[in-house]
Amino acid sequence: MNNLDGNLISIIIVAGISLFLAVFLVVILKRKRKSYEKCDFDELTGEEFEEYCAYVLEYAGFESVEITKGSADRGIDILAEKDDITYAIQCKCYGTNIGNHAIQEAYSGKGIYDTDVAVVLTNSYFTRQAIEDAKKLHVHMWDRDKLIELRDNH
């Protein structure tokens, strides 16, 4: 076997491995998408809810969707962009209405991450105080209805 044959075999092997990895990745992503499509988001842990919200945002046309990391997230769970507008998003998966502390975290995180818009995204709704504070601070409140709309209408 000459050197040319050896190079051709190497190229074929690399191409085969690349194709296998690409197919594997597509299968994994489709499985994840199907599991989220059927998901009861009320049953998710906080971290799972953040992942679910990131999936929903991507599905709704947001770009550069990035989940921040744990306790170092500085009050923001997801960073995203749509139509040249940047978003700092605080996710809350609660069985009760969301209070004004989440509004304050999102407002603060917007400044820290230097984004255009602060959002609190929840599977629930907001308390009266949270609604009042959000209006004053210009924080967007995306409640359960908005989450379902994002999930179902795109």
CNS distance restraints for C-alpha pairs under 8 A (distance, minus, plus):
assign (resid   1 and name CA) (resid   5 and name CA) 6.17 0.50 0.50
assign (resid   1 and name CA) (resid   6 and name CA) 7.06 0.50 0.50
assign (resid   2 and name CA) (resid   6 and name CA) 6.57 0.50 0.50
assign (resid   3 and name CA) (resid   7 and name CA) 6.29 0.50 0.50
assign (resid   4 and name CA) (resid   8 and name CA) 6.23 0.50 0.50
assign (resid   5 and name CA) (resid   9 and name CA) 6.20 0.50 0.50
assign (resid   6 and name CA) (resid  10 and name CA) 6.23 0.50 0.50
assign (resid   7 and name CA) (resid  11 and name CA) 6.19 0.50 0.50
assign (resid   8 and name CA) (resid  12 and name CA) 6.20 0.50 0.50
assign (resid   9 and name CA) (resid  13 and name CA) 6.15 0.50 0.50
assign (resid  10 and name CA) (resid  14 and name CA) 6.17 0.50 0.50
assign (resid  11 and name CA) (resid  15 and name CA) 6.03 0.50 0.50
assign (resid  12 and name CA) (resid  16 and name CA) 6.04 0.50 0.50
assign (resid  13 and name CA) (resid  17 and name CA) 6.19 0.50 0.50
assign (resid  14 and name CA) (resid  18 and name CA) 6.08 0.50 0.50
assign (resid  15 and name CA) (resid  19 and name CA) 6.10 0.50 0.50
assign (resid  16 and name CA) (resid  20 and name CA) 6.14 0.50 0.50
assign (resid  17 and name CA) (resid  21 and name CA) 6.18 0.50 0.50
assign (resid  18 and name CA) (resid  22 and name CA) 6.15 0.50 0.50
assign (resid  19 and name CA) (resid  23 and name CA) 6.20 0.50 0.50
assign (resid  20 and name CA) (resid  24 and name CA) 6.05 0.50 0.50
assign (resid  21 and name CA) (resid  25 and name CA) 6.07 0.50 0.50
assign (resid  22 and name CA) (resid  26 and name CA) 6.30 0.50 0.50
assign (resid  23 and name CA) (resid  27 and name CA) 6.23 0.50 0.50
assign (resid  24 and name CA) (resid  28 and name CA) 6.26 0.50 0.50
assign (resid  25 and name CA) (resid  29 and name CA) 6.14 0.50 0.50
assign (resid  26 and name CA) (resid  30 and name CA) 6.11 0.50 0.50
assign (resid  27 and name CA) (resid  31 and name CA) 6.21 0.50 0.50
assign (resid  28 and name CA) (resid  32 and name CA) 6.23 0.50 0.50
assign (resid  29 and name CA) (resid  33 and name CA) 6.08 0.50 0.50
assign (resid  30 and name CA) (resid  34 and name CA) 6.12 0.50 0.50
assign (resid  31 and name CA) (resid  35 and name CA) 6.17 0.50 0.50
assign (resid  32 and name CA) (resid  36 and name CA) 6.24 0.50 0.50
assign (resid  33 and name CA) (resid  37 and name CA) 6.11 0.50 0.50
assign (resid  33 and name CA) (resid  55 and name CA) 7.84 0.50 0.50
assign (resid  34 and name CA) (resid  38 and name CA) 6.52 0.50 0.50
assign (resid  35 and name CA) (resid  39 and name CA) 6.06 0.50 0.50
assign (resid  36 and name CA) (resid  52 and name CA) 6.67 0.50 0.50
assign (resid  36 and name CA) (resid  55 and name CA) 7.85 0.50 0.50
assign (resid  40 and name CA) (resid  44 and name CA) 7.42 0.50 0.50
assign (resid  41 and name CA) (resid  49 and name CA) 6.63 0.50 0.50
assign (resid  41 and name CA) (resid  52 and name CA) 7.61 0.50 0.50
assign (resid  41 and name CA) (resid 123 and name CA) 7.18 0.50 0.50
assign (resid  42 and name CA) (resid  93 and name CA) 6.90 0.50 0.50
assign (resid  42 and name CA) (resid  94 and name CA) 7.67 0.50 0.50
assign (resid  42 and name CA) (resid  95 and name CA) 7.62 0.50 0.50
assign (resid  42 and name CA) (resid 123 and name CA) 6.61 0.50 0.50
assign (resid  44 and name CA) (resid  48 and name CA) 5.49 0.50 0.50
assign (resid  44 and name CA) (resid  49 and name CA) 5.52 0.50 0.50
assign (resid  44 and name CA) (resid  93 and name CA) 7.59 0.50 0.50
assign (resid  45 and name CA) (resid  49 and name CA) 5.99 0.50 0.50
assign (resid  45 and name CA) (resid  93 and name CA) 7.51 0.50 0.50
assign (resid  46 and name CA) (resid  50 and name CA) 6.33 0.50 0.50
assign (resid  46 and name CA) (resid  92 and name CA) 7.18 0.50 0.50
assign (resid  46 and name CA) (resid  93 and name CA) 6.04 0.50 0.50
assign (resid  47 and name CA) (resid  51 and name CA) 6.44 0.50 0.50
assign (resid  48 and name CA) (resid  52 and name CA) 6.09 0.50 0.50
assign (resid  49 and name CA) (resid  53 and name CA) 6.05 0.50 0.50
assign (resid  49 and name CA) (resid  91 and name CA) 7.44 0.50 0.50
assign (resid  49 and name CA) (resid  92 and name CA) 7.86 0.50 0.50
assign (resid  49 and name CA) (resid  93 and name CA) 6.46 0.50 0.50
assign (resid  50 and name CA) (resid  54 and name CA) 6.18 0.50 0.50
assign (resid  50 and name CA) (resid  67 and name CA) 7.27 0.50 0.50
assign (resid  50 and name CA) (resid  77 and name CA) 6.76 0.50 0.50
assign (resid  50 and name CA) (resid  78 and name CA) 7.42 0.50 0.50
assign (resid  50 and name CA) (resid  91 and name CA) 6.13 0.50 0.50
assign (resid  51 and name CA) (resid  55 and name CA) 6.25 0.50 0.50
assign (resid  51 and name CA) (resid  67 and name CA) 7.38 0.50 0.50
assign (resid  52 and name CA) (resid  56 and name CA) 6.22 0.50 0.50
assign (resid  53 and name CA) (resid  57 and name CA) 6.06 0.50 0.50
assign (resid  53 and name CA) (resid  91 and name CA) 7.64 0.50 0.50
assign (resid  54 and name CA) (resid  58 and name CA) 6.22 0.50 0.50
assign (resid  54 and name CA) (resid  65 and name CA) 6.40 0.50 0.50
assign (resid  54 and name CA) (resid  66 and name CA) 7.40 0.50 0.50
assign (resid  54 and name CA) (resid  67 and name CA) 7.09 0.50 0.50
assign (resid  54 and name CA) (resid  78 and name CA) 6.97 0.50 0.50
assign (resid  55 and name CA) (resid  59 and name CA) 6.13 0.50 0.50
assign (resid  56 and name CA) (resid  60 and name CA) 6.09 0.50 0.50
assign (resid  56 and name CA) (resid 150 and name CA) 6.51 0.50 0.50
assign (resid  56 and name CA) (resid 151 and name CA) 5.50 0.50 0.50
assign (resid  57 and name CA) (resid  61 and name CA) 6.46 0.50 0.50
assign (resid  57 and name CA) (resid  62 and name CA) 5.38 0.50 0.50
assign (resid  57 and name CA) (resid  65 and name CA) 7.46 0.50 0.50
assign (resid  57 and name CA) (resid 150 and name CA) 7.16 0.50 0.50
assign (resid  58 and name CA) (resid  62 and name CA) 4.86 0.50 0.50
assign (resid  58 and name CA) (resid  63 and name CA) 6.33 0.50 0.50
assign (resid  58 and name CA) (resid  65 and name CA) 6.72 0.50 0.50
assign (resid  59 and name CA) (resid 151 and name CA) 7.36 0.50 0.50
assign (resid  59 and name CA) (resid 154 and name CA) 6.62 0.50 0.50
assign (resid  60 and name CA) (resid 150 and name CA) 5.88 0.50 0.50
assign (resid  60 and name CA) (resid 151 and name CA) 7.10 0.50 0.50
assign (resid  60 and name CA) (resid 153 and name CA) 7.88 0.50 0.50
assign (resid  60 and name CA) (resid 154 and name CA) 5.25 0.50 0.50
assign (resid  61 and name CA) (resid  82 and name CA) 6.98 0.50 0.50
assign (resid  61 and name CA) (resid 154 and name CA) 7.83 0.50 0.50
assign (resid  62 and name CA) (resid  80 and name CA) 6.28 0.50 0.50
assign (resid  62 and name CA) (resid  81 and name CA) 5.54 0.50 0.50
assign (resid  62 and name CA) (resid  82 and name CA) 4.84 0.50 0.50
assign (resid  63 and name CA) (resid  80 and name CA) 5.95 0.50 0.50
assign (resid  63 and name CA) (resid  81 and name CA) 5.11 0.50 0.50
assign (resid  63 and name CA) (resid  82 and name CA) 5.98 0.50 0.50
assign (resid  64 and name CA) (resid  79 and name CA) 7.47 0.50 0.50
assign (resid  64 and name CA) (resid  80 and name CA) 5.33 0.50 0.50
assign (resid  64 and name CA) (resid  81 and name CA) 5.94 0.50 0.50
assign (resid  65 and name CA) (resid  78 and name CA) 6.79 0.50 0.50
assign (resid  65 and name CA) (resid  79 and name CA) 5.69 0.50 0.50
assign (resid  65 and name CA) (resid  80 and name CA) 4.32 0.50 0.50
assign (resid  65 and name CA) (resid  81 and name CA) 6.93 0.50 0.50
assign (resid  66 and name CA) (resid  78 and name CA) 5.49 0.50 0.50
assign (resid  66 and name CA) (resid  79 and name CA) 5.15 0.50 0.50
assign (resid  66 and name CA) (resid  80 and name CA) 6.36 0.50 0.50
assign (resid  67 and name CA) (resid  77 and name CA) 5.70 0.50 0.50
assign (resid  67 and name CA) (resid  78 and name CA) 4.48 0.50 0.50
assign (resid  67 and name CA) (resid  79 and name CA) 6.51 0.50 0.50
assign (resid  68 and name CA) (resid  72 and name CA) 7.73 0.50 0.50
assign (resid  68 and name CA) (resid  73 and name CA) 5.29 0.50 0.50
assign (resid  68 and name CA) (resid  76 and name CA) 6.95 0.50 0.50
assign (resid  68 and name CA) (resid  77 and name CA) 5.17 0.50 0.50
assign (resid  68 and name CA) (resid  78 and name CA) 5.75 0.50 0.50
assign (resid  68 and name CA) (resid  79 and name CA) 7.29 0.50 0.50
assign (resid  69 and name CA) (resid  73 and name CA) 5.38 0.50 0.50
assign (resid  69 and name CA) (resid  77 and name CA) 7.45 0.50 0.50
assign (resid  70 and name CA) (resid  77 and name CA) 7.89 0.50 0.50
assign (resid  73 and name CA) (resid  77 and name CA) 6.15 0.50 0.50
assign (resid  74 and name CA) (resid 105 and name CA) 7.89 0.50 0.50
assign (resid  74 and name CA) (resid 109 and name CA) 6.16 0.50 0.50
assign (resid  74 and name CA) (resid 112 and name CA) 7.79 0.50 0.50
assign (resid  75 and name CA) (resid  90 and name CA) 6.49 0.50 0.50
assign (resid  75 and name CA) (resid 105 and name CA) 5.01 0.50 0.50
assign (resid  75 and name CA) (resid 106 and name CA) 6.17 0.50 0.50
assign (resid  75 and name CA) (resid 108 and name CA) 7.43 0.50 0.50
assign (resid  75 and name CA) (resid 109 and name CA) 5.53 0.50 0.50
assign (resid  76 and name CA) (resid  88 and name CA) 6.02 0.50 0.50
assign (resid  76 and name CA) (resid  89 and name CA) 5.51 0.50 0.50
assign (resid  76 and name CA) (resid  90 and name CA) 4.76 0.50 0.50
assign (resid  76 and name CA) (resid  91 and name CA) 7.72 0.50 0.50
assign (resid  76 and name CA) (resid 105 and name CA) 7.31 0.50 0.50
assign (resid  76 and name CA) (resid 106 and name CA) 6.29 0.50 0.50
assign (resid  76 and name CA) (resid 109 and name CA) 5.63 0.50 0.50
assign (resid  76 and name CA) (resid 110 and name CA) 7.92 0.50 0.50
assign (resid  77 and name CA) (resid  88 and name CA) 7.63 0.50 0.50
assign (resid  77 and name CA) (resid  89 and name CA) 5.85 0.50 0.50
assign (resid  77 and name CA) (resid  90 and name CA) 5.13 0.50 0.50
assign (resid  77 and name CA) (resid  91 and name CA) 6.12 0.50 0.50
assign (resid  78 and name CA) (resid  88 and name CA) 6.16 0.50 0.50
assign (resid  78 and name CA) (resid  89 and name CA) 5.02 0.50 0.50
assign (resid  78 and name CA) (resid  90 and name CA) 6.72 0.50 0.50
assign (resid  78 and name CA) (resid  91 and name CA) 7.72 0.50 0.50
assign (resid  79 and name CA) (resid  86 and name CA) 7.42 0.50 0.50
assign (resid  79 and name CA) (resid  87 and name CA) 5.68 0.50 0.50
assign (resid  79 and name CA) (resid  88 and name CA) 4.94 0.50 0.50
assign (resid  79 and name CA) (resid  89 and name CA) 6.17 0.50 0.50
assign (resid  80 and name CA) (resid  86 and name CA) 5.86 0.50 0.50
assign (resid  80 and name CA) (resid  87 and name CA) 5.16 0.50 0.50
assign (resid  80 and name CA) (resid  88 and name CA) 6.84 0.50 0.50
assign (resid  80 and name CA) (resid  89 and name CA) 7.88 0.50 0.50
assign (resid  81 and name CA) (resid  85 and name CA) 5.48 0.50 0.50
assign (resid  81 and name CA) (resid  86 and name CA) 4.39 0.50 0.50
assign (resid  81 and name CA) (resid  87 and name CA) 5.88 0.50 0.50
assign (resid  82 and name CA) (resid  86 and name CA) 6.67 0.50 0.50
assign (resid  85 and name CA) (resid 115 and name CA) 7.92 0.50 0.50
assign (resid  85 and name CA) (resid 116 and name CA) 6.09 0.50 0.50
assign (resid  85 and name CA) (resid 117 and name CA) 7.44 0.50 0.50
assign (resid  86 and name CA) (resid 115 and name CA) 5.10 0.50 0.50
assign (resid  86 and name CA) (resid 116 and name CA) 5.14 0.50 0.50
assign (resid  86 and name CA) (resid 117 and name CA) 6.28 0.50 0.50
assign (resid  87 and name CA) (resid 110 and name CA) 7.63 0.50 0.50
assign (resid  87 and name CA) (resid 115 and name CA) 5.66 0.50 0.50
assign (resid  87 and name CA) (resid 116 and name CA) 6.06 0.50 0.50
assign (resid  87 and name CA) (resid 117 and name CA) 4.81 0.50 0.50
assign (resid  87 and name CA) (resid 118 and name CA) 5.90 0.50 0.50
assign (resid  87 and name CA) (resid 119 and name CA) 7.00 0.50 0.50
assign (resid  88 and name CA) (resid 106 and name CA) 6.91 0.50 0.50
assign (resid  88 and name CA) (resid 109 and name CA) 6.66 0.50 0.50
assign (resid  88 and name CA) (resid 110 and name CA) 5.45 0.50 0.50
assign (resid  88 and name CA) (resid 113 and name CA) 7.18 0.50 0.50
assign (resid  88 and name CA) (resid 115 and name CA) 6.15 0.50 0.50
assign (resid  88 and name CA) (resid 116 and name CA) 7.89 0.50 0.50
assign (resid  88 and name CA) (resid 117 and name CA) 6.23 0.50 0.50
assign (resid  88 and name CA) (resid 118 and name CA) 4.96 0.50 0.50
assign (resid  88 and name CA) (resid 119 and name CA) 6.14 0.50 0.50
assign (resid  89 and name CA) (resid 106 and name CA) 6.61 0.50 0.50
assign (resid  89 and name CA) (resid 118 and name CA) 6.03 0.50 0.50
assign (resid  89 and name CA) (resid 119 and name CA) 4.66 0.50 0.50
assign (resid  89 and name CA) (resid 120 and name CA) 5.70 0.50 0.50
assign (resid  89 and name CA) (resid 121 and name CA) 6.74 0.50 0.50
assign (resid  90 and name CA) (resid 102 and name CA) 7.13 0.50 0.50
assign (resid  90 and name CA) (resid 105 and name CA) 7.46 0.50 0.50
assign (resid  90 and name CA) (resid 106 and name CA) 5.71 0.50 0.50
assign (resid  90 and name CA) (resid 118 and name CA) 7.99 0.50 0.50
assign (resid  90 and name CA) (resid 119 and name CA) 6.16 0.50 0.50
assign (resid  90 and name CA) (resid 120 and name CA) 4.72 0.50 0.50
assign (resid  90 and name CA) (resid 121 and name CA) 6.11 0.50 0.50
assign (resid  91 and name CA) (resid 120 and name CA) 5.92 0.50 0.50
assign (resid  91 and name CA) (resid 121 and name CA) 4.88 0.50 0.50
assign (resid  91 and name CA) (resid 122 and name CA) 5.80 0.50 0.50
assign (resid  92 and name CA) (resid  98 and name CA) 7.59 0.50 0.50
assign (resid  92 and name CA) (resid 102 and name CA) 7.95 0.50 0.50
assign (resid  92 and name CA) (resid 120 and name CA) 7.30 0.50 0.50
assign (resid  92 and name CA) (resid 121 and name CA) 6.28 0.50 0.50
assign (resid  92 and name CA) (resid 122 and name CA) 4.78 0.50 0.50
assign (resid  92 and name CA) (resid 123 and name CA) 6.99 0.50 0.50
assign (resid  93 and name CA) (resid 122 and name CA) 5.68 0.50 0.50
assign (resid  93 and name CA) (resid 123 and name CA) 5.50 0.50 0.50
assign (resid  93 and name CA) (resid 124 and name CA) 7.16 0.50 0.50
assign (resid  94 and name CA) (resid  98 and name CA) 7.41 0.50 0.50
assign (resid  94 and name CA) (resid 122 and name CA) 7.43 0.50 0.50
assign (resid  94 and name CA) (resid 123 and name CA) 6.69 0.50 0.50
assign (resid  94 and name CA) (resid 124 and name CA) 6.31 0.50 0.50
assign (resid  95 and name CA) (resid 124 and name CA) 6.67 0.50 0.50
assign (resid  96 and name CA) (resid 124 and name CA) 6.53 0.50 0.50
assign (resid  96 and name CA) (resid 125 and name CA) 7.60 0.50 0.50
assign (resid  97 and name CA) (resid 124 and name CA) 5.73 0.50 0.50
assign (resid  97 and name CA) (resid 125 and name CA) 4.87 0.50 0.50
assign (resid  97 and name CA) (resid 126 and name CA) 4.82 0.50 0.50
assign (resid  97 and name CA) (resid 127 and name CA) 5.68 0.50 0.50
assign (resid  98 and name CA) (resid 102 and name CA) 7.01 0.50 0.50
assign (resid  98 and name CA) (resid 122 and name CA) 7.83 0.50 0.50
assign (resid  98 and name CA) (resid 124 and name CA) 7.06 0.50 0.50
assign (resid  98 and name CA) (resid 125 and name CA) 6.10 0.50 0.50
assign (resid  98 and name CA) (resid 126 and name CA) 4.54 0.50 0.50
assign (resid  98 and name CA) (resid 127 and name CA) 5.86 0.50 0.50
assign (resid  98 and name CA) (resid 130 and name CA) 7.10 0.50 0.50
assign (resid  99 and name CA) (resid 103 and name CA) 7.45 0.50 0.50
assign (resid  99 and name CA) (resid 126 and name CA) 6.20 0.50 0.50
assign (resid  99 and name CA) (resid 127 and name CA) 5.41 0.50 0.50
assign (resid  99 and name CA) (resid 129 and name CA) 6.86 0.50 0.50
assign (resid  99 and name CA) (resid 130 and name CA) 5.10 0.50 0.50
assign (resid 100 and name CA) (resid 104 and name CA) 6.31 0.50 0.50
assign (resid 100 and name CA) (resid 127 and name CA) 7.47 0.50 0.50
assign (resid 100 and name CA) (resid 129 and name CA) 6.11 0.50 0.50
assign (resid 100 and name CA) (resid 130 and name CA) 3.98 0.50 0.50
assign (resid 100 and name CA) (resid 131 and name CA) 7.67 0.50 0.50
assign (resid 100 and name CA) (resid 133 and name CA) 6.61 0.50 0.50
assign (resid 100 and name CA) (resid 134 and name CA) 7.78 0.50 0.50
assign (resid 101 and name CA) (resid 105 and name CA) 6.24 0.50 0.50
assign (resid 101 and name CA) (resid 130 and name CA) 7.71 0.50 0.50
assign (resid 102 and name CA) (resid 106 and name CA) 6.18 0.50 0.50
assign (resid 102 and name CA) (resid 120 and name CA) 6.82 0.50 0.50
assign (resid 103 and name CA) (resid 107 and name CA) 6.13 0.50 0.50
assign (resid 103 and name CA) (resid 119 and name CA) 7.96 0.50 0.50
assign (resid 103 and name CA) (resid 120 and name CA) 6.60 0.50 0.50
assign (resid 103 and name CA) (resid 130 and name CA) 6.45 0.50 0.50
assign (resid 103 and name CA) (resid 133 and name CA) 7.05 0.50 0.50
assign (resid 103 and name CA) (resid 134 and name CA) 5.99 0.50 0.50
assign (resid 103 and name CA) (resid 139 and name CA) 6.66 0.50 0.50
assign (resid 104 and name CA) (resid 108 and name CA) 6.08 0.50 0.50
assign (resid 105 and name CA) (resid 109 and name CA) 5.94 0.50 0.50
assign (resid 106 and name CA) (resid 110 and name CA) 6.05 0.50 0.50
assign (resid 106 and name CA) (resid 118 and name CA) 5.45 0.50 0.50
assign (resid 106 and name CA) (resid 119 and name CA) 6.20 0.50 0.50
assign (resid 106 and name CA) (resid 120 and name CA) 6.46 0.50 0.50
assign (resid 106 and name CA) (resid 139 and name CA) 7.19 0.50 0.50
assign (resid 107 and name CA) (resid 111 and name CA) 6.87 0.50 0.50
assign (resid 107 and name CA) (resid 118 and name CA) 5.77 0.50 0.50
assign (resid 107 and name CA) (resid 137 and name CA) 6.89 0.50 0.50
assign (resid 107 and name CA) (resid 139 and name CA) 6.40 0.50 0.50
assign (resid 108 and name CA) (resid 112 and name CA) 6.38 0.50 0.50
assign (resid 109 and name CA) (resid 113 and name CA) 5.91 0.50 0.50
assign (resid 109 and name CA) (resid 118 and name CA) 7.50 0.50 0.50
assign (resid 110 and name CA) (resid 114 and name CA) 5.67 0.50 0.50
assign (resid 110 and name CA) (resid 115 and name CA) 5.28 0.50 0.50
assign (resid 110 and name CA) (resid 116 and name CA) 7.15 0.50 0.50
assign (resid 110 and name CA) (resid 117 and name CA) 6.57 0.50 0.50
assign (resid 110 and name CA) (resid 118 and name CA) 5.32 0.50 0.50
assign (resid 111 and name CA) (resid 115 and name CA) 6.72 0.50 0.50
assign (resid 117 and name CA) (resid 139 and name CA) 7.07 0.50 0.50
assign (resid 117 and name CA) (resid 140 and name CA) 7.50 0.50 0.50
assign (resid 118 and name CA) (resid 138 and name CA) 7.61 0.50 0.50
assign (resid 118 and name CA) (resid 139 and name CA) 5.05 0.50 0.50
assign (resid 118 and name CA) (resid 140 and name CA) 6.12 0.50 0.50
assign (resid 119 and name CA) (resid 139 and name CA) 5.59 0.50 0.50
assign (resid 119 and name CA) (resid 140 and name CA) 4.58 0.50 0.50
assign (resid 119 and name CA) (resid 141 and name CA) 5.86 0.50 0.50
assign (resid 119 and name CA) (resid 142 and name CA) 6.90 0.50 0.50
assign (resid 120 and name CA) (resid 139 and name CA) 7.38 0.50 0.50
assign (resid 120 and name CA) (resid 140 and name CA) 6.39 0.50 0.50
assign (resid 120 and name CA) (resid 141 and name CA) 5.20 0.50 0.50
assign (resid 120 and name CA) (resid 142 and name CA) 5.96 0.50 0.50
assign (resid 120 and name CA) (resid 143 and name CA) 7.90 0.50 0.50
assign (resid 121 and name CA) (resid 141 and name CA) 6.43 0.50 0.50
assign (resid 121 and name CA) (resid 142 and name CA) 4.67 0.50 0.50
assign (resid 121 and name CA) (resid 143 and name CA) 5.93 0.50 0.50
assign (resid 121 and name CA) (resid 144 and name CA) 7.98 0.50 0.50
assign (resid 121 and name CA) (resid 147 and name CA) 7.29 0.50 0.50
assign (resid 122 and name CA) (resid 142 and name CA) 6.40 0.50 0.50
assign (resid 122 and name CA) (resid 143 and name CA) 5.08 0.50 0.50
assign (resid 122 and name CA) (resid 144 and name CA) 5.88 0.50 0.50
assign (resid 122 and name CA) (resid 147 and name CA) 7.24 0.50 0.50
assign (resid 123 and name CA) (resid 143 and name CA) 6.17 0.50 0.50
assign (resid 123 and name CA) (resid 144 and name CA) 4.43 0.50 0.50
assign (resid 123 and name CA) (resid 147 and name CA) 6.97 0.50 0.50
assign (resid 124 and name CA) (resid 143 and name CA) 5.81 0.50 0.50
assign (resid 124 and name CA) (resid 144 and name CA) 5.02 0.50 0.50
assign (resid 125 and name CA) (resid 143 and name CA) 5.14 0.50 0.50
assign (resid 125 and name CA) (resid 144 and name CA) 6.28 0.50 0.50
assign (resid 126 and name CA) (resid 130 and name CA) 5.97 0.50 0.50
assign (resid 126 and name CA) (resid 131 and name CA) 6.37 0.50 0.50
assign (resid 126 and name CA) (resid 141 and name CA) 7.92 0.50 0.50
assign (resid 126 and name CA) (resid 143 and name CA) 7.33 0.50 0.50
assign (resid 127 and name CA) (resid 131 and name CA) 6.34 0.50 0.50
assign (resid 128 and name CA) (resid 132 and name CA) 6.29 0.50 0.50
assign (resid 129 and name CA) (resid 133 and name CA) 6.14 0.50 0.50
assign (resid 130 and name CA) (resid 134 and name CA) 5.94 0.50 0.50
assign (resid 131 and name CA) (resid 135 and name CA) 6.24 0.50 0.50
assign (resid 131 and name CA) (resid 141 and name CA) 7.80 0.50 0.50
assign (resid 132 and name CA) (resid 136 and name CA) 6.48 0.50 0.50
assign (resid 133 and name CA) (resid 137 and name CA) 6.06 0.50 0.50
assign (resid 134 and name CA) (resid 138 and name CA) 5.54 0.50 0.50
assign (resid 134 and name CA) (resid 139 and name CA) 4.70 0.50 0.50
assign (resid 134 and name CA) (resid 140 and name CA) 6.75 0.50 0.50
assign (resid 134 and name CA) (resid 141 and name CA) 7.25 0.50 0.50
assign (resid 135 and name CA) (resid 139 and name CA) 6.54 0.50 0.50
assign (resid 142 and name CA) (resid 146 and name CA) 5.30 0.50 0.50
assign (resid 142 and name CA) (resid 147 and name CA) 6.62 0.50 0.50
assign (resid 143 and name CA) (resid 147 and name CA) 6.23 0.50 0.50
assign (resid 144 and name CA) (resid 148 and name CA) 6.23 0.50 0.50
assign (resid 145 and name CA) (resid 149 and name CA) 6.13 0.50 0.50
assign (resid 146 and name CA) (resid 150 and name CA) 6.07 0.50 0.50
assign (resid 147 and name CA) (resid 151 and name CA) 6.17 0.50 0.50
assign (resid 148 and name CA) (resid 152 and name CA) 5.92 0.50 0.50
assign (resid 149 and name CA) (resid 153 and name CA) 5.57 0.50 0.50
assign (resid 150 and name CA) (resid 154 and name CA) 6.51 0.50 0.50
